[in-house]
Amino acid sequence: MTTNITKLFLRESNAIENVYDDDSLKMAMFAWEYLKKQKEMDVYIVQKAHGILMKNQNLQPNETGYFRHVPVWIAGREGLPWYVLPEAMEIWCQNAWLYPKNWKAHHVRFEQIH
């Protein structure tokens, strides 16, 4: 993706989370660049990218770059239970690595897991 398309994609991704500030977009760009440099995709890489994304956010240290341990509600529905996240992300990583051209579907599934 070109830089402008990437920026638009990340801005829209942030908007899904009701995040609109420039610093969050900048950190999303850093995380994206980190991910592009990886030779493989695994859960630890995703967690590191999360740490980059959340670096300047007002979160507890155990909430940055780690799986959550609490339920979340998104648009009126409960997200995946916290205890299935590691396995769901492992499957997501394998699919994202094996089928990289399906990035739109991978993004949707990532948001569902998240």
PyMOL commands that set and color helices and strands:
alter all, ss='L'
color gray80, all
select helices_A, chain A and resi 3-16+22-36+43-53+61-63+82-98+100-113
alter helices_A, ss='H'
color red, helices_A
select strands_A, chain A and resi 73-74+77-78
alter strands_A, ss='S'
color yellow, strands_A
deselect
rebuild
show_as cartoon
